[in-house]
Amino acid sequence: SMFVFFTLLYAFIQGFNYASFSAVVLESIGRGAAATKYNIFASLSNFPIQYVVLLDGWAYERWQTNGFLAMDAVTGLVGVAIFFAVSIATTPRVRGGMVES
C-alpha cells in the first residue's frame, strides 16, 4: 500500500512539474509557430536529464552509492545556482526612477 501511495504522490507532484514547465515555455514562445517552438524547448530540456544520468553513473562507478547521492545533490544545487545567476543577470535594474536594461 505504501508503494502505491508514494507512486501516486510522485505522479501527482510530477504533474505540477510538467505544468510549470509548460507554463514557462508557453509564456515565453508567444503565438507564432507555437507547436514548433514548444517542441524545440521540450527537446532541449532533455539535455540536462541526459547529463545528470551520465554524471550519476560516473559517480556511482567511482564512489558507489554515497558518491552517487552526493553527485545527485550537487547537480541539483548547481541547477539552482544557474537559475539564480540567469535570473539576476536578466532582471532590469532601476536607477534614478528609470529602468535600465
C-alpha positions, 0 to 999 in steps of 0.5 A: 500500500505504501508503494502505491501511495508514494507512486501516486504522490510522485505522479501527482507532484510530477504533474505540477512539474510538467505544468510549470514547465509548460507554463514557462515555455508557453509564456515565453514562445508567444503565438507564432509557430507555437507547436514548433517552438514548444517542441524545440524547448521540450527537446532541449530540456532533455539535455540536462536529464541526459547529463545528470544520468551520465554524471550519476553513473560516473559517480556511482562507478567511482564512489558507489552509492554515497558518491552517487547521492552526493553527485545527485545533490550537487547537480541539483544545487548547481541547477539552482545556482544557474537559475539564480545567476540567469535570473539576476543577470536578466532582471532590469535594474532601476536607477534614478526612477528609470529602468535600465536594461 
